[in-house]
Amino acid sequence: MTYGGVSLFVVPFAVYPIAVALFRKSNIPKRLIPASIALGSFTFTMTALPGTPQIQNAIPMPFFGTNTYAAPTIGIIASIIMFSGGILWLNHRVKNLKTEGFGNYPEEIDSDDKENNLPIFAKAILPIL
C-alpha cells in the first residue's frame, strides 16, 4: 500500500483485520502483527523500491534533478536486503514464540450462539430514527 502512495499511518488500520484472520489461520502469534506490518509498509516499499511516490523521496527530486526511478539498481538491492533480513528475523521470532507456547488460538465459539444473541432488528435501528 505504501508503494502505491498510501500513508504509512493508514496502513495498520486497513491491514490489521486481515492480518488477525491470517495469523489465526496460520497459528502464528498475534504479537508479531505489528512487526509484520512494519516490515511490509515502513521499510522497503516506502523508501527503497524505485518509483515510490512517498514524500521523503519526492522532496529531494527537484534539488537533485532526478525522478522517482533514480538509482533503481541500488534500490532493488537494498529492498532485497531489507526484505530478506526482516523475513529471517520474523521467522526466528515465530519459532521462539511457538516454543514458548504462543500462537495456540482457542477454538471458535459455536456460530449458533453468536446468532442467538443478536438484538431484534427494530430495536437495533431505533437509535437512528
C-alpha positions in Angstrom: 0.0 0.0 0.0 2.8 2.4 0.8 4.4 1.7 -2.6 1.2 3.0 -4.2 1.3 6.2 -2.1 -1.0 5.3 0.8 0.3 6.9 4.0 2.0 4.6 6.5 -0.3 5.9 9.2 -3.3 4.5 7.3 -1.8 1.0 6.5 -2.1 -0.5 10.0 -5.8 0.3 10.3 -6.5 -1.2 6.8 -4.3 -4.3 7.2 -4.8 -5.3 10.9 -8.2 -7.0 10.5 -6.9 -9.1 7.6 -3.7 -9.9 9.4 -5.6 -11.1 12.5 -7.5 -13.6 10.4 -4.4 -14.8 8.5 -2.3 -15.2 11.7 -5.1 -17.1 13.4 -5.5 -19.5 10.4 -1.7 -19.9 10.2 -1.3 -20.3 14.0 1.3 -17.5 14.2 1.4 -15.5 17.4 -0.7 -12.3 17.2 2.0 -10.2 18.8 4.0 -10.3 15.6 1.4 -8.5 13.6 2.9 -5.0 14.3 6.3 -6.2 13.2 4.9 -7.8 10.0 3.0 -4.6 9.2 6.2 -2.5 9.8 8.3 -4.8 7.6 5.8 -4.5 4.8 5.0 -0.9 4.9 7.6 1.1 6.8 10.8 -0.3 5.1 11.5 -1.3 1.5 8.1 -0.4 -0.1 8.2 3.1 1.4 11.8 4.0 0.9 14.0 1.7 -1.2 11.9 0.4 -4.2 12.3 2.6 -7.3 9.2 4.6 -8.2 7.7 5.0 -4.8 5.7 8.3 -4.5 6.4 8.9 -0.8 7.2 12.4 0.3 10.7 11.6 1.6 11.6 10.6 -2.0 9.7 13.4 -3.7 11.2 16.3 -1.7 14.8 16.0 -2.9 13.9 15.3 -6.5 13.9 19.0 -7.7 17.2 19.6 -5.8 19.0 16.6 -7.4 17.2 16.9 -10.7 16.0 13.2 -10.6 12.7 11.4 -10.8 11.2 8.7 -8.6 13.0 6.0 -10.5 16.5 7.3 -9.8 19.1 4.6 -8.8 17.0 1.5 -9.5 19.8 -1.0 -9.1 20.8 0.1 -5.6 17.2 0.5 -4.6 16.3 -3.0 -5.7 19.4 -4.4 -3.9 18.5 -2.5 -0.7 14.9 -3.8 -0.9 16.1 -7.4 -1.2 18.4 -6.9 1.8 15.6 -5.3 3.9 13.0 -7.9 2.9 15.3 -10.9 3.5 16.6 -9.6 6.8 13.1 -8.8 8.0 11.7 -12.2 7.0 14.6 -14.1 8.6 14.0 -12.2 11.9 10.2 -12.7 11.8 10.7 -16.4 11.2 13.2 -16.6 14.0 10.7 -14.9 16.3 7.9 -17.2 15.2 10.0 -20.3 16.1 11.0 -18.8 19.5 7.4 -17.8 20.4 6.0 -21.2 19.4 8.5 -23.0 21.7 7.3 -20.7 24.5 3.7 -21.7 23.8 2.4 -18.6 22.0 0.2 -18.9 18.9 -2.2 -21.5 20.1 -5.6 -20.0 19.5 -8.7 -21.4 21.2 -11.4 -22.8 19.0 -14.2 -20.5 17.9 -17.4 -20.4 19.9 -20.3 -22.1 18.1 -21.7 -19.8 15.5 -25.3 -20.6 16.6 -24.5 -19.0 19.9 -23.4 -15.8 18.2 -26.6 -15.6 16.1 -28.9 -16.2 19.0 -27.5 -13.2 21.0 -28.3 -10.6 18.3 -30.8 -7.8 19.2 -34.1 -7.5 17.5 -33.7 -5.6 14.2 -36.3 -2.9 15.0 -34.6 -2.3 18.4 -31.2 -2.0 16.7 -32.4 0.5 14.2 -34.4 2.6 16.7 -31.5 5.0 17.7 -31.1 6.0 14.0 -34.7 7.2 13.8 
